[in-house]
Amino acid sequence: MLITSVKKCGRRVSKDRVVTIDGRLFEAPVQLIGERVTLLFNDDRPERVEIFCKGQSCGLLRPVDLVVNTLVKRTKNGGEEMLAKTTTCRPGRLPFDPGADGGGS
């Protein structure tokens, strides 16, 4: 069995909870936003990344789901909320109210 070494790198968790390793995006816990963290990983299992803050493990990171990430509304104070995917009209049609602009065309 081939034994490989664990790699270690330091990162700062961004405002949108993301840390990057070799172009791969991972989602960190919200309480670590803005913190300097240490990441441990192995090239044989790049999807398995453990995050440490102030010498304590904060668990394994998940790869960022880019679709979900685009649906998160971020506020200036670091808060987040999911945007509801609700539509009031059928796909492919724009809502139209001829009286809304005072006339109609």
Helices and strands as residue ranges (DSSP letters): E 7-12, E 18-21, E 24-27, G 30-32, E 36-42, E 45-53, E 56-60, E 62-63, H 66-70, E 72-74, E 80-82
